[in-house]
Every structure is written in structure tokens, then in C-alpha cells.
Amino acid sequence: MIYASTKLHESTGDSGAKVFVDSSGKRRRLVAISGICAAVGAVIYISVVVAGLVQSPEIELTTRGTVATSSSGGPS
């Protein structure tokens, strides 16, 4: 169960008192599972990027633009 202080400046006499207490450990498990899911997602994303970079030398990429000229000799 989560307990929270309801008063803005409630003084308990202990300056290092915890504001939220989670005795069940639910929040810790939720944060751990969320972190694992984020790490798995990051690994998958990085793997896709690396696979794309490994295959890219096979693809000829040009940076120059080509201008097509019309055979009619110019605009009418």
C-alpha cells in the first residue's frame, strides 16, 4: 500500500523521512519490468540499424542530383 503525506509542510521530526512507502515492492517490479522492456526495444532497434548499415555497401547511393533535359530544345 502507498502512503503519502497530505499536508504540504508536514513535519515528522525526521528530515530524511520517506514520503512514499511501498511495502509490497510492486513499484520496484514495475520499474524493473519497464526498464527491461525499454532495453529489449533498444537492442532490437540498434540491431535493425546495424543490419541496415551492413547491407548498405551493396546499394549504390549517389549524392549528386541528375537534371533531365527535354529533347524539344526548351520551353515553349
FENCORUR-V659865 format. One record per residue. BURIAL is # if it has 9 or more other ideal C-beta (glycine too) atoms within 8 Angstrom, else .. D_FIRST is the distance of its C-alpha to the first C-alpha in Angstrom with 1 decimal. Layout:
[[BURIAL & D_FIRST] [BURIAL & D_FIRST]]
//
This chain:
[[. & 0.0] [. & 3.8] [. & 6.5] [. & 10.0] [. & 13.5] [. & 15.4] [. & 18.7] [. & 20.7] [. & 22.2] [. & 20.1] [. & 21.5] [. & 19.8] [. & 22.9] [. & 21.5] [. & 22.4] [. & 20.3] [. & 17.0] [. & 14.0] [. & 12.9] [. & 9.5] [. & 7.5] [# & 5.8] [. & 6.4] [. & 6.7] [. & 9.3] [. & 9.1] [. & 10.2] [. & 12.9] [. & 14.2] [. & 14.4] [. & 16.3] [. & 18.4] [. & 19.4] [. & 20.2] [. & 22.4] [. & 24.1] [. & 24.9] [. & 26.3] [. & 28.3] [. & 29.8] [. & 30.7] [. & 32.4] [. & 34.3] [. & 35.6] [. & 36.6] [. & 38.4] [. & 40.1] [. & 41.4] [. & 42.8] [. & 44.4] [. & 46.0] [. & 47.4] [. & 48.8] [. & 50.4] [. & 52.1] [. & 53.2] [. & 56.4] [. & 57.8] [. & 57.6] [. & 60.1] [. & 58.5] [. & 61.0] [. & 60.3] [. & 63.6] [. & 64.0] [. & 67.0] [. & 69.1] [. & 71.0] [. & 74.4] [. & 76.1] [. & 79.5] [. & 81.0] [. & 81.8] [. & 79.5] [. & 78.1] [. & 80.4]]
//
